[in-house]
């Protein structure tokens, strides 16, 4: 089954890559054909312009100009002036086509890099990987984990409201100092946030380059600048960036556990809870329902006064389990693993 699964994934990736390459080739040919036609037309207009200039110069070289010669020169100059406007428009069209091409393909390249990075993070799950100590905890019976105190009788039937429930790993409890733990954003969540921020920026980079070139190199007057592409890029960039920043800033609780101060700090309020107020640390498995139903894991703090609080919750069952063990050992509190 594993080989069939891998074969299907490889086939799907090959189809996607092949389709993308074929689309890229078609788009490149269309762009090249359009550029060739526009360049040929521009060359013809430039040739006509040169012919008009040569004819005007030739007429002016006559020793004596007749009324017809003067009329002809005036007529040809007006024709050349009109042709100059056409040339400016065509040159602007060539530049606009080239700009659109760069915006599209650099944008697609940056998007591909962002999605490839996110896909690689999801496949490898490097940010969610368990270290050797966590793997030993996972492979051992809870009773065999040194210094871990178990208290099944302390189980609470009341479940705390979940914090940042999801169907994937959004956070891990990490050691930030020898005497401090903190809920940190997971690698997958970081990859998602960065992907949202990076993905739409390719087109904006191109527009910023052309804006710099127009202002600083060509010294184009501000009122003559073209803003259509810039506005289009900003309308795509801003909402994606806001979503990415939201994922990076507010998708985990950022709670901290300080053994030196003997206290837990939760972000709401913020609220501070002394170690002595905590009776036990409980593992919950909760079915979250909505458009889709999925199993959500939770680390719950059981307080002496009967209150229950959620320390962390997400869809990573193994990660929650080892993080609960780390927390219980760090705080020297009983663990309630009745639902493990």
C-alpha positions as CSV (number, residue, x, y, z in Angstrom):
1,X,0.0,0.0,0.0
2,X,2.9,2.4,0.8
3,X,4.3,1.8,-2.7
4,X,0.9,2.4,-4.3
5,X,0.5,5.6,-2.2
6,X,3.9,6.9,-3.2
7,X,3.3,6.0,-6.9
8,X,0.0,7.9,-6.9
9,X,1.7,11.0,-5.3
10,X,4.6,10.8,-7.8
11,X,2.1,10.5,-10.7
12,X,0.1,13.5,-9.4
13,X,3.2,15.6,-8.9
14,X,4.4,14.7,-12.4
15,X,1.1,15.6,-13.9
16,X,1.1,19.0,-12.1
17,X,4.6,19.8,-13.1
18,X,4.0,18.7,-16.7
19,X,0.9,20.8,-16.9
20,X,2.7,23.8,-15.5
21,X,5.6,23.4,-18.0
22,X,3.2,23.0,-20.9
23,X,1.3,26.1,-19.8
24,X,4.5,28.0,-19.4
25,X,5.7,27.1,-22.9
26,X,2.4,28.1,-24.4
27,X,2.4,31.4,-22.6
28,X,6.0,32.1,-23.6
29,X,5.3,31.4,-27.3
30,X,2.3,33.7,-27.2
31,X,4.4,36.4,-25.6
32,X,7.2,36.0,-28.1
33,X,4.8,36.1,-31.0
34,X,3.1,39.3,-29.6
35,X,6.5,40.9,-29.1
36,X,7.7,40.0,-32.6
37,X,4.5,41.5,-34.1
38,X,4.8,44.7,-32.1
39,X,8.5,45.0,-32.8
40,X,7.9,44.6,-36.6
41,X,5.1,47.2,-36.5
42,X,7.3,49.5,-34.6
43,X,10.2,49.1,-37.0
44,X,7.8,49.8,-40.0
45,X,6.7,53.1,-38.3
46,X,10.3,54.1,-37.6
47,X,11.1,53.5,-41.2
48,X,8.2,55.7,-42.3
49,X,9.4,58.3,-39.9
50,X,12.9,58.2,-41.4
51,X,11.5,58.4,-44.9
52,X,9.5,61.5,-44.0
53,X,12.6,63.1,-42.4
54,X,14.7,62.4,-45.4
55,X,12.1,63.8,-47.8
56,X,11.7,66.9,-45.7
57,X,15.5,67.4,-45.7
58,X,15.7,66.7,-49.4
59,X,13.0,69.3,-50.2
60,X,14.7,71.9,-48.1
61,X,18.0,71.5,-50.0
62,X,16.5,73.1,-53.1
63,X,18.0,76.5,-53.9
64,X,14.6,78.0,-54.3
65,X,11.4,76.7,-52.6
66,X,8.2,77.1,-54.4
67,X,4.8,77.4,-52.8
68,X,4.2,73.7,-53.4
69,X,7.5,72.9,-51.7
70,X,6.6,74.9,-48.6
71,X,3.2,73.3,-48.5
72,X,4.8,69.9,-48.9
73,X,7.3,70.5,-46.0
74,X,4.5,71.7,-43.7
75,X,2.3,68.7,-44.7
76,X,5.2,66.2,-44.1
77,X,6.1,67.8,-40.8
78,X,2.4,67.4,-39.6
79,X,2.4,63.8,-40.8
80,X,5.7,63.2,-39.0
81,X,4.4,64.7,-35.8
82,X,1.4,62.4,-35.9
83,X,3.7,59.5,-36.5
84,X,5.8,60.5,-33.5
85,X,2.7,60.2,-31.3
86,X,2.0,56.8,-32.8
87,X,5.5,55.7,-32.1
88,X,5.4,56.8,-28.5
89,X,2.1,54.9,-28.1
90,X,3.6,51.7,-29.7
91,X,6.8,52.0,-27.6
92,X,4.7,52.4,-24.5
93,X,2.7,49.3,-25.6
94,X,5.9,47.2,-26.0
95,X,7.1,48.4,-22.5
96,X,3.7,47.6,-21.0
97,X,3.6,44.1,-22.5
98,X,7.2,43.4,-21.2
99,X,6.2,44.7,-17.8
100,X,3.1,42.6,-17.7
101,X,5.1,39.5,-18.8
102,X,7.7,40.1,-16.0
103,X,5.0,40.7,-13.4
104,X,3.2,37.5,-14.4
105,X,6.2,35.2,-14.5
106,X,8.2,36.6,-11.6
107,X,5.0,36.5,-9.6
108,X,4.4,32.9,-10.7
109,X,8.0,32.0,-9.8
110,X,7.8,33.5,-6.3
111,X,4.4,31.8,-5.8
112,X,5.9,28.5,-6.8
113,X,8.8,28.9,-4.4
114,X,6.4,29.8,-1.5
115,X,4.1,26.8,-2.2
116,X,7.0,24.5,-2.8
117,X,8.5,25.5,0.6
118,X,5.1,25.0,2.3
119,X,4.6,21.6,0.6
120,X,8.1,20.5,1.6
121,X,7.4,21.6,5.2
122,X,4.1,19.6,5.2
123,X,5.7,16.5,3.7
124,X,8.7,16.5,6.0
125,X,7.0,17.9,9.0
126,X,10.4,19.0,10.2
127,X,8.9,21.5,12.6
128,X,6.8,18.8,14.2
129,X,9.4,16.1,14.4
130,X,10.0,14.5,17.8
131,X,13.5,14.6,19.3
132,X,15.1,11.4,20.7
133,X,13.8,12.0,24.2
134,X,10.3,12.5,23.0
135,X,10.5,9.4,20.9
136,X,11.5,7.4,24.0
137,X,8.5,8.8,25.9
138,X,6.2,7.9,23.0
139,X,7.6,4.3,22.8
140,X,7.5,3.7,26.6
141,X,4.6,3.0,28.8
142,X,3.7,6.0,30.9
143,X,4.5,4.0,34.1
144,X,8.1,3.4,32.8
145,X,8.9,7.1,32.2
146,X,11.3,8.2,35.0
147,X,10.0,10.8,37.5
148,X,6.6,11.0,35.8
149,X,3.8,10.8,38.4
150,X,0.5,9.5,37.2
151,X,-2.9,10.1,38.9
152,X,-5.8,8.6,36.9
153,X,-8.1,9.4,39.9
154,X,-7.6,13.1,39.3
155,X,-9.4,13.0,36.0
156,X,-11.9,15.8,35.5
157,X,-15.0,15.2,33.5
158,X,-15.2,19.0,32.7
159,X,-13.3,20.0,29.6
160,X,-11.8,23.5,29.3
161,X,-12.7,25.6,26.2
162,X,-10.2,24.7,23.6
163,X,-7.4,27.2,22.7
164,X,-6.7,27.6,18.9
165,X,-8.2,24.3,18.0
166,X,-7.1,22.9,14.6
167,X,-6.6,19.7,12.7
168,X,-2.8,20.1,12.5
169,X,0.0,21.0,14.9
170,X,-0.1,24.8,15.6
171,X,2.2,24.9,18.5
172,X,4.7,23.1,20.7
173,X,5.8,23.5,24.3
174,X,9.5,24.2,24.0
175,X,12.4,24.7,26.4
176,X,13.5,28.3,26.0
177,X,15.7,28.4,29.1
178,X,16.7,25.8,31.7
179,X,14.0,27.1,34.0
180,X,11.4,28.1,31.5
181,X,9.0,26.5,29.0
182,X,7.0,28.4,26.4
183,X,4.3,27.6,23.8
184,X,6.0,28.2,20.5
185,X,4.5,28.4,17.0
186,X,5.0,25.1,15.1
187,X,7.1,24.8,12.0
188,X,4.1,24.1,9.8
189,X,2.3,27.2,11.1
190,X,5.4,29.3,10.4
191,X,5.7,27.9,6.9
192,X,2.0,28.7,6.3
193,X,2.4,32.3,7.6
194,X,5.5,32.9,5.5
195,X,4.0,31.4,2.4
196,X,1.0,33.8,2.7
197,X,3.4,36.7,3.0
198,X,5.9,35.7,0.3
199,X,3.5,34.2,-2.3
200,X,2.0,37.4,-3.8
201,X,5.1,39.6,-3.6
202,X,6.7,38.7,-7.0
203,X,4.4,41.1,-9.0
204,X,4.9,43.8,-6.4
205,X,8.7,43.5,-6.7
206,X,8.5,44.0,-10.5
207,X,6.2,47.0,-10.1
208,X,8.6,48.6,-7.5
209,X,11.5,48.1,-9.9
210,X,9.7,49.8,-12.7
211,X,8.6,52.6,-10.4
212,X,12.2,53.2,-9.3
213,X,13.4,53.1,-12.9
214,X,10.8,55.6,-14.0
215,X,11.5,58.0,-11.1
216,X,15.2,57.7,-10.6
217,X,16.6,56.7,-14.0
218,X,14.1,58.0,-16.6
219,X,13.0,61.0,-14.4
220,X,9.4,60.5,-15.5
221,X,7.1,63.2,-14.0
222,X,5.0,61.8,-11.2
223,X,1.7,62.6,-12.9
224,X,2.7,60.6,-15.9
225,X,3.5,57.4,-14.0
226,X,1.3,54.3,-14.7
227,X,-0.3,53.0,-11.5
228,X,-2.5,50.2,-12.8
229,X,-0.1,47.3,-12.3
230,X,1.0,48.7,-8.9
231,X,-2.6,48.9,-7.7
232,X,-3.3,45.4,-8.9
233,X,-0.2,44.0,-7.2
234,X,-1.0,45.8,-3.9
235,X,-4.6,44.6,-3.9
236,X,-3.3,41.0,-4.1
237,X,-0.3,41.6,-1.7
238,X,-2.0,43.4,1.2
239,X,-4.7,40.8,2.1
240,X,-2.4,37.8,1.8
241,X,0.3,39.6,3.9
242,X,-2.3,40.4,6.6
243,X,-3.4,36.8,6.8
244,X,0.3,35.7,7.0
245,X,1.0,38.2,9.8
246,X,-2.1,37.0,11.7
247,X,-0.9,33.4,11.4
248,X,2.6,34.3,12.7
249,X,1.4,36.5,15.5
250,X,-1.8,35.1,17.0
251,X,-2.3,31.4,16.2
252,X,-0.7,30.1,19.4
253,X,-1.3,31.0,23.0
254,X,2.4,32.0,23.8
255,X,1.8,30.8,27.3
256,X,5.0,30.5,29.5
257,X,5.9,28.3,32.4
258,X,8.6,29.7,34.7
259,X,10.0,27.2,37.3
260,X,12.2,29.8,39.0
261,X,9.2,32.1,39.6
262,X,6.9,29.0,40.1
263,X,4.2,30.4,37.9
264,X,2.3,30.0,34.6
265,X,1.5,33.0,32.5
266,X,-1.5,32.8,30.2
267,X,-2.0,35.4,27.5
268,X,-5.6,36.3,28.4
269,X,-5.4,39.3,30.7
270,X,-2.5,38.2,31.0
271,X,-3.3,35.8,33.8
272,X,-0.7,34.4,36.2
273,X,-1.2,31.1,38.0
274,X,1.1,29.8,40.7
275,X,2.4,26.2,40.5
276,X,0.8,25.5,43.9
277,X,-2.7,26.3,42.4
278,X,-2.3,23.4,39.8
279,X,-3.5,20.0,41.0
280,X,-2.7,18.0,37.9
281,X,-2.2,18.2,34.1
282,X,-4.7,16.3,32.0
283,X,-4.6,15.0,28.4
284,X,-8.0,15.4,26.6
285,X,-9.2,14.1,23.2
286,X,-12.0,16.3,21.9
287,X,-14.1,15.9,18.8
288,X,-14.3,19.4,17.2
289,X,-17.2,19.8,14.8
290,X,-18.0,22.3,12.1
291,X,-17.8,22.1,8.3
292,X,-15.5,19.2,9.1
293,X,-15.1,17.1,12.2
294,X,-11.7,16.1,13.5
295,X,-10.1,15.0,16.7
296,X,-8.5,17.7,18.7
297,X,-5.9,17.1,21.4
298,X,-5.6,19.3,24.5
299,X,-3.4,19.9,27.5
300,X,-5.6,20.9,30.4
301,X,-4.6,22.4,33.7
302,X,-6.7,21.2,36.6
303,X,-6.6,23.8,39.4
304,X,-7.2,23.1,43.1
305,X,-10.3,25.2,43.1
306,X,-12.0,23.1,40.5
307,X,-11.3,25.4,37.6
308,X,-10.0,23.9,34.3
309,X,-7.9,25.8,31.8
310,X,-6.6,25.0,28.4
311,X,-2.8,25.3,27.9
312,X,-2.6,24.2,24.3
313,X,-4.8,22.4,21.8
314,X,-4.4,21.2,18.2
315,X,-4.6,18.2,16.0
316,X,-1.2,16.6,16.8
317,X,-1.9,13.7,19.2
318,X,1.7,12.6,19.6
319,X,3.0,16.1,19.9
320,X,0.5,17.0,22.6
321,X,1.2,13.8,24.5
322,X,5.0,14.4,24.7
323,X,4.5,18.1,25.5
324,X,2.2,17.1,28.4
325,X,4.8,14.8,29.7
326,X,7.5,17.5,29.4
327,X,5.2,20.0,31.3
328,X,4.3,17.5,34.0
329,X,8.0,16.6,34.6
330,X,9.0,20.3,34.5
331,X,6.4,21.4,37.0
332,X,6.6,18.1,39.0
333,X,2.8,17.7,38.8
334,X,0.7,14.5,38.4
335,X,-0.3,13.7,34.8
336,X,-3.8,12.4,33.9
337,X,-3.5,10.2,30.9
338,X,-6.8,8.3,31.1
339,X,-7.6,9.1,27.4
340,X,-4.2,8.4,26.0
